Amino acid sequence: MSFPLKPPPRVRISFPEAMSKIVEILAEGKTMSVATLSRITGIDRRTVSKVLETLNEIQKSLRDKELLLGKVGNTYAVQLIQRTAEIKKRISETSSKVSKRIRRR
């Protein structure tokens, strides 16, 4: 009696490491499914989904706000400010151009 071979167990990695790997793959500009990203990176499908949801939330947040980071003496100062209407418009226009390009592929 033979048993089907199981795929090797996936190695656990930290969330920041998973995010870095996924962003690196997505930077190539190809459209792919969560399952494909999971296969390519070796990261569990649920973790890939969580990373993508987190990236999407960050993107939404930074569309309306801008994160400023500066050094004051030996201390870093961080401020999240509302973007101006002009910047929001530019981001929106760029986003729609990218979406159109993706749809053409």
Summary of the structure (lengths in Angstrom):
residues: 105
radius of gyration: 19.0
end to end distance: 47.2
largest distance: 71.0
contacts: 207
relative contact order: 0.09
helix: 57%
strand: 15%
